[in-house]
Amino acid sequence: MSSPAAARFPDLAAVAETVIDCRACPRLVAWREQVAEQRRAAYADQTYWGRPVPGFGDPHAEVVVVGLAPAAHGANRTGRMFTGDRSGDWLFASLHRTGFANQARSVARDDGLRLTGIYVTAAVRCAPPDNKPSVDERDRCAPYLAAELDLLPWRVVVALGGFGWDAVLRHTGWSGRRPRFGHGAEVELPDDRLLLGSYHPSQQNTFTGRLTEDMLDAVFDRARQILADAR
């Protein structure tokens, strides 16, 4: 399941360096930097990252989490995916309960969080206005996700939301009718790999009860089961 991106990036560190320096999308560059300058009152004394955000986690991960994009006052502030926002609070708490993370909360890049067997990334690397990247912006970012997926020894991808779901299917070169996204949905991919769907742990989903802690944990427990069954 290789892609041309693999030849450009010899390792994950090279992907991260290139992501951080990217200025390919003028609208996203302007927005992320505007947010970093006009900080939310609660974070007025903090220096925002204000740049694209690379993925992070275990370089030997067999499970990869793919979200949509950095949150304006979350990863765009802290510089690490899902770190410092409500969605991340839910995600890392679940990863801790299911044995993938050493702690249940993450608020900064240097807070001691360690992930084991899992890597966290996103389809788009800059915080987009209204959480809605354009098709062109999505496509310009696609090589970064492709490179990470090519460099990681993953067997399972957990897509948080339909945007990440579609990004993974595009990477695999899925042809024909596209499988429908849903919480707990499963798709068999080439090379005995699997795509799992989960509702995104956004406030819109968690506050309304559309996504519960048990539902999110069940997806990561299922990922563990798949790995165990394959051994």
Secondary structure, 3 states (H helix, E strand, C coil): CCCCHHHHCCCHHHHHHHHHHCCCCHHHHHHHHHHHHCCCHHHCCCCCCCCCCCCEECCCCCEEEEECCCCCCCHHHHCCCCCCCHHHHHHHHHHHHCCCECCCCCCCCCCCCCECCEEEEECCCCCCHHHCCCHHHHHHHHHHHHHHHHHCCCCEEEEECHHHHHHHHHHCCCCCCCCCCCCCCEEEEHHHEEEEEECCCCHHHHCCCCCCHHHHHHHHHHHHHHHHHHC
